[in-house]
Amino acid sequence: MAAYAEPVQQLIDEMSRLPGIGPKSAQRIAFHLLKVPREEALRLARAVNEAIERITMCRTCFNVSEGDVCVVCSDSGRDRTVVCVVEDPKDLVAIERTGEFRGTYHVLQGVISPIDGIGPDQVRARELLARLEPEGIAEVIVATNPNLEGEATAMYLARLLRPLGVVVTRIASGLPVGGDLEYADELTLGRALVGRRELSG
């Protein structure tokens, strides 16, 4: 016999699928939602639904966007010759918070990770190559996370891009090895951008 009514168990099961949410946390969140005023819980449900319905990927850089082109790509004040490559949109937001970067971005939507079955074809590397000539890109800053997968992806991109005459740089150290950009403070991340170094493939 189930411990909870089926709708409650279903809510807990769905919550536990979220990253970083274990069974206990999922149970706490589910019961919190059942305890708050109905309108508050429905507001969350509407926000999730609206995000799913309205948000898509930018056709240029693959950032999250409400239209075909994201707010960064549609900003005419951006330096189109410099592109910062990040793993996902959270990293783009982290770099934007520093106020140090005025170029554009390219979101890979992941990193190369053979152990997880993710190869070069599963990240947006080809789409980056397709942007080089039309956009006149002269420098690519690789800002993948400083962990094994991030470093492997950075080296792959350097080998891919250098023969094409593009300067490939890597954000400087100061970020902890094995850390994630989204958790770095603005000062550390800003200094890492300013102190970037050229990548050798």
C-alpha positions in Angstrom: 0.0 0.0 0.0 1.4 3.4 -1.0 2.3 5.8 1.8 0.8 8.8 0.1 -2.2 9.4 -2.1 -1.2 8.9 -5.8 -1.2 12.6 -6.8 1.1 13.4 -3.8 3.5 10.5 -4.7 3.5 11.7 -8.3 4.5 15.2 -7.2 7.3 13.9 -5.0 8.5 11.6 -7.8 8.6 14.5 -10.3 10.4 16.9 -7.8 13.0 14.2 -7.2 13.9 14.2 -10.9 15.2 17.8 -10.6 19.0 18.3 -10.3 20.2 18.5 -6.8 16.9 17.4 -5.3 16.9 14.1 -3.4 13.9 12.1 -2.2 13.8 13.9 1.2 14.0 17.4 -0.4 11.4 16.4 -3.0 9.1 15.3 -0.1 9.6 18.6 1.8 9.0 20.7 -1.4 5.9 18.7 -2.3 4.4 19.1 1.2 5.3 22.8 1.2 3.4 23.3 -2.0 0.4 21.5 -0.6 0.5 23.7 2.5 0.8 27.1 1.0 -2.3 29.0 -0.2 -3.6 27.5 -3.4 -2.9 30.7 -5.5 0.7 30.6 -4.5 1.2 27.0 -5.7 -0.7 27.7 -8.9 1.5 30.8 -9.5 4.5 28.4 -9.5 2.7 26.0 -11.9 1.8 28.9 -14.3 5.4 30.2 -14.2 6.8 26.7 -15.1 4.2 26.3 -17.9 4.8 29.8 -19.3 8.6 29.3 -19.4 8.2 26.0 -21.2 5.7 27.6 -23.7 7.6 30.9 -24.4 11.3 30.1 -24.0 13.4 28.7 -26.8 17.0 28.8 -27.9 18.6 31.7 -29.7 19.2 30.7 -33.3 22.6 32.4 -33.2 24.3 31.6 -29.8 21.9 29.0 -28.3 21.3 31.0 -25.2 17.7 30.9 -23.7 15.5 33.4 -25.5 11.9 34.6 -25.7 12.3 35.1 -29.5 14.5 33.9 -32.3 17.4 36.0 -31.1 18.4 36.5 -27.5 18.9 39.9 -25.7 22.7 39.7 -26.0 22.8 38.9 -29.8 20.2 41.6 -30.5 22.3 44.2 -28.6 24.0 46.4 -31.3 26.6 47.7 -28.8 28.3 44.3 -28.5 31.7 43.6 -30.0 31.0 40.9 -32.6 34.6 40.1 -33.1 35.0 38.4 -29.7 32.9 35.4 -28.7 32.9 33.8 -25.2 32.1 30.1 -25.3 30.3 28.7 -22.3 28.8 25.4 -21.3 25.2 26.5 -20.6 23.1 29.7 -20.1 23.8 29.8 -16.3 27.5 30.4 -17.1 26.6 33.2 -19.6 24.6 34.9 -16.8 27.5 34.5 -14.4 29.9 36.2 -16.8 27.4 39.0 -17.6 27.2 39.8 -13.9 30.9 40.7 -13.9 30.4 43.6 -16.3 33.8 42.8 -17.8 32.7 41.3 -21.1 31.1 43.2 -24.0 31.4 40.6 -26.8 28.9 38.0 -27.7 28.5 34.4 -26.6 28.2 30.8 -27.8 26.5 28.3 -25.6 27.6 24.7 -26.2 24.7 23.2 -24.3 27.1 20.8 -22.6 30.7 19.5 -22.7 32.5 16.6 -24.2 32.3 13.7 -21.7 33.1 10.2 -23.1 32.1 8.6 -19.8 28.6 10.0 -20.3 28.5 9.2 -24.0 28.8 12.9 -25.0 31.1 13.4 -28.0 32.1 16.5 -30.0 28.9 16.1 -32.2 26.7 16.5 -29.1 27.9 20.0 -28.3 27.4 23.1 -30.5 30.9 23.2 -31.9 29.9 23.0 -35.6 27.5 25.9 -35.1 30.4 27.9 -33.6 32.5 27.2 -36.7 29.7 28.4 -38.9 29.6 31.7 -37.2 33.3 32.6 -37.6 33.4 34.0 -41.1 30.0 35.6 -41.4 30.4 37.4 -38.0 34.1 38.3 -38.5 35.1 36.6 -35.3 38.8 37.2 -34.4 39.0 35.8 -30.9 37.2 32.9 -29.1 37.4 32.9 -25.3 36.8 29.4 -24.0 35.1 29.7 -20.6 34.2 26.1 -19.9 34.4 25.0 -16.3 37.8 24.2 -14.9 37.2 20.5 -14.5 38.2 17.4 -16.6 35.3 17.7 -19.1 35.7 21.5 -19.4 39.4 21.2 -20.0 38.9 18.4 -22.6 36.3 20.5 -24.4 38.6 23.6 -24.3 41.5 21.6 -25.9 39.2 20.2 -28.5 37.9 23.7 -29.5 41.5 25.0 -29.6 42.5 22.3 -32.0 39.5 22.9 -34.1 39.7 26.7 -34.3 43.5 27.5 -34.4 44.0 26.3 -38.0 41.3 28.7 -39.0 43.3 31.8 -37.9 41.3 32.6 -34.9 42.9 33.5 -31.6 41.7 31.1 -28.9 42.1 32.1 -25.3 41.1 30.4 -22.0 39.9 32.3 -18.9 42.7 32.6 -16.4 43.1 30.6 -13.2 41.7 31.9 -9.9 38.7 29.7 -10.4 39.0 26.6 -8.3 39.8 23.4 -10.3 36.7 21.3 -10.4 34.5 24.3 -9.7 31.5 25.7 -11.7 31.4 29.2 -13.1 27.9 29.8 -11.9 29.1 29.6 -8.2 32.1 31.9 -8.7 31.9 35.4 -7.3 31.9 38.4 -9.8 35.3 39.6 -8.8 37.1 36.3 -9.3 35.2 35.6 -12.6 35.9 39.2 -13.8 39.7 38.8 -13.1 39.7 35.4 -14.9 38.2 37.0 -18.0 40.7 39.9 -18.0 43.7 37.6 -17.4 42.8 35.0 -20.1 45.6 33.3 -21.8 46.0 31.8 -25.3 45.2 28.1 -25.6 47.7 25.8 -27.2 46.2 22.8 -28.9 
